[in-house]
Each structure stands twice: as structure tokens, then as C-alpha cells.
Amino acid sequence: MPNNKVGDMWKHFFEKPKKAYNPYMVRLAEYPEYIMYDRSIMDSYKNRWTEYFGNDNPIYLEIGSGSGNFANGMCEKYPERNHMAIEIRFKRLHTSARKAKKIPLENVLFIQRKGEEILNFIGDEEIAGMYINFPEPWDHKPKNRVLQPSTIEMMRKIFRKGGKLFFKTDHDEYFESVLEFMKDIEGFEVVYQTTDLHNDPKNADNVMTEFESLFLHKHNKNINYLEIEKL
Ligand SMILES: C[S@@+](CC[C@H](N)C(=O)[O-])C[C@H]1O[C@@H](n2cnc3c(N)ncnc32)[C@H](O)[C@@H]1O
């Protein structure tokens, strides 16, 4: 992407200008009604996302929403909910917004930001639930995982009482590690778990993600699923 088309937009994402940019970075601006990337605007909505959505419907978060199949599918299925899908990759956000506009949806917002930064723009008890689907396992660096004890501490602040985390993964060790660290965390409880979602009664409600379809059709891998509730 030539720098003359980029203008100041790089400042939203990088500390210093670069020689070249991913062309999808500027293309995020094609969907202002579906994609938010300006940190100052995002942060200004902390504690007042109901104003952004224009209703009092419960707000759900998703971290690592990929190309948006899950976010858009959930928004179609549950029009009485709002869904904020957080993703770092430009092209995946652009694809997600294109699909949302085609439907079209009014209850989804895609946010370009790291999941670790949600306390900057989400207020206390603002959230009814959160989804983490097939996060990268970081086999050799588990401290980089999107779901770890510090994530539960963020949930303690932003979740309402009864708020739930919904987690799906094909990675058996990641799944086991979450069950293990949850034993030491107070105020939250694992209220549902299965190591074979697609052969579980919960599958009736399941909305598939892109990675999930791939695992199912190519690798026939069992999918682990759990729900953790804030007491
Ligand atoms: C393995 S993909 C899964 C995508 C989607 N959830 C699915 O199941 O098809 C993980 C996604 O998380 C995003 N991601 C990784 N680290 C992230 C972070 N710290 N904050 C937000 N998104 C992140 C990646 O860009 C990628 O799209």
C-alpha cells in the first residue's frame, strides 16, 4: 500500500511509520458502521456502550473473532443481543464487516485491538458474556495465551453477576490447563464441560467458526468446550 493513501491512519496501529502497509489497513475505513479502530473513540465509549448500540440489550464480547462467521452467526441467531468482536488482523476484520453488511446486521461491531486491552474500553459489569473460540495455543509460550488466569481477572471486573465465558478449542492440553488453573480461582465456576462438543447436547445451539468447520471436515478432531460462570 503506497504511503500517500495511508495518510495518518498508521498512527492508530503503530508507534512509528513503516515503509509499506497491509492494504487492508486503510480498507478498514470502508465499513465505519461495522469496524472501529480509533482507540480514543473506543475508550470514550467505556461504560456507555448501550449508547453506541442505541439499546439496553446485553453486550457480549468475543476475542479473536477471525473472519467473523461466529460473530455474524450469533448476531443473526440472537438479534436481542449486541456483539463486540475483537480481532487484530486487518484482512479478517474487513472480511467480517463485508459479511455483516451483506446480511445486513445492526447488532455487531468489529474492533481492531488486542484482547488484553479490553479494560481500556470496557467498564465494570458492562458485559453479559464472552466467547473465545480456537485461540492460538502458543505451545512453547503459554504466557502468551488469550485465555489465562489474568483473563479471568479482567472478566471479574467487566462481567455482570452470572456472566459466562464460553470457550472452544481443539487443543486438548490448552483445555486441560484452563480446567487446572480454574481450581485455584475463586468467584468463578466451571458450569459445563465436554471434550466432544459435536456429540454433546450443547451442539444443538452451536454456531460454527471458520476453524471449527476446518477441523470438522478435514481433521475430524474432537472439540473441547466449557462454560465458566461469574458467581
Ligand atoms: C486460530 S484463529 C481462530 C479464529 C476464529 N475464532 C475461529 O475459530 O475461526 C485465532 C484468532 O485470534 C486472533 N488473535 C490472536 N491474538 C489475539 C489477541 N491478543 N487479541 C485479539 N485477537 C487475537 C488472530 O488474529 C486469529 O484471527
The ligand as an SDF file (V2000), in Angstrom:
LIG
                    3D

 27 29  0  0  0  0  0  0  0  0999 V2000
   -6.8190  -19.5610   15.3990 C   0  0  0  0  0  0  0  0  0  0  0  0
   -7.6550  -18.1060   14.9790 S   0  0  0  0  0  0  0  0  0  0  0  0
   -9.3740  -18.5030   15.3380 C   0  0  0  0  0  0  0  0  0  0  0  0
  -10.3370  -17.5560   14.6720 C   0  0  0  0  0  0  0  0  0  0  0  0
  -11.8140  -17.8130   14.9760 C   0  0  0  0  0  0  0  0  0  0  0  0
  -12.0980  -17.5990   16.3840 N   0  0  0  0  0  0  0  0  0  0  0  0
  -12.2150  -19.2030   14.5600 C   0  0  0  0  0  0  0  0  0  0  0  0
  -12.4520  -20.0380   15.4500 O   0  0  0  0  0  0  0  0  0  0  0  0
  -12.3000  -19.4610   13.3600 O   0  0  0  0  0  0  0  0  0  0  0  0
   -7.2660  -17.0160   16.3080 C   0  0  0  0  0  0  0  0  0  0  0  0
   -7.6060  -15.5710   16.0060 C   0  0  0  0  0  0  0  0  0  0  0  0
   -7.2840  -14.7860   17.1380 O   0  0  0  0  0  0  0  0  0  0  0  0
   -6.6810  -13.5770   16.7030 C   0  0  0  0  0  0  0  0  0  0  0  0
   -5.8560  -13.1110   17.8110 N   0  0  0  0  0  0  0  0  0  0  0  0
   -4.6780  -13.6310   18.2240 C   0  0  0  0  0  0  0  0  0  0  0  0
   -4.2210  -12.9740   19.3120 N   0  0  0  0  0  0  0  0  0  0  0  0
   -5.1540  -12.0220   19.5920 C   0  0  0  0  0  0  0  0  0  0  0  0
   -5.2610  -11.0240   20.5890 C   0  0  0  0  0  0  0  0  0  0  0  0
   -4.3090  -10.8690   21.5040 N   0  0  0  0  0  0  0  0  0  0  0  0
   -6.3540  -10.2130   20.5810 N   0  0  0  0  0  0  0  0  0  0  0  0
   -7.3170  -10.3530   19.6440 C   0  0  0  0  0  0  0  0  0  0  0  0
   -7.2630  -11.2890   18.6710 N   0  0  0  0  0  0  0  0  0  0  0  0
   -6.2080  -12.1090   18.6440 C   0  0  0  0  0  0  0  0  0  0  0  0
   -5.8910  -13.9850   15.4600 C   0  0  0  0  0  0  0  0  0  0  0  0
   -5.6130  -12.8980   14.6140 O   0  0  0  0  0  0  0  0  0  0  0  0
   -6.8290  -15.0120   14.8280 C   0  0  0  0  0  0  0  0  0  0  0  0
   -7.7270  -14.4310   13.9080 O   0  0  0  0  0  0  0  0  0  0  0  0
  1  2  1  0
  2  3  1  0
  2 10  1  0
  3  4  1  0
  4  5  1  0
  5  6  1  0
  5  7  1  0
  7  8  2  0
  7  9  1  0
 10 11  1  0
 11 12  1  0
 11 26  1  0
 12 13  1  0
 13 14  1  0
 13 24  1  0
 14 15  1  0
 14 23  1  0
 15 16  2  0
 16 17  1  0
 17 18  1  0
 17 23  2  0
 18 19  1  0
 18 20  2  0
 20 21  1  0
 21 22  2  0
 22 23  1  0
 24 25  1  0
 24 26  1  0
 26 27  1  0
M  CHG  2   2   1   9  -1
M  END
$$$$
